[in-house]
Amino acid sequence: MNEIRTSTTSLSGQLAGAAWRKSTRSQTSNCVEVAPLGTGPATVALRDSKDPSGPVLLFNRAGWLGFIAGAKNGRFDLN
């Protein structure tokens, strides 16, 4: 994953005001949430809905598109 350089204050503000939404494919206990962050180095954030104050993965546009393509192609399947 690419390193995204941004100030901690700016990022904290973006995450606090982010419009998180749950994946329609999520199961009852295995849920992820995604939030668009708008412009800047980080454009998409991803987190575990069971731990909203926990770690967040940040993606730039190219990284997010690559992640989605990999997920659709089964690259991250555990089976």
Order of alpha helices (4+ residues) and beta strands (2+ residues): alpha-beta-beta-beta-beta-alpha
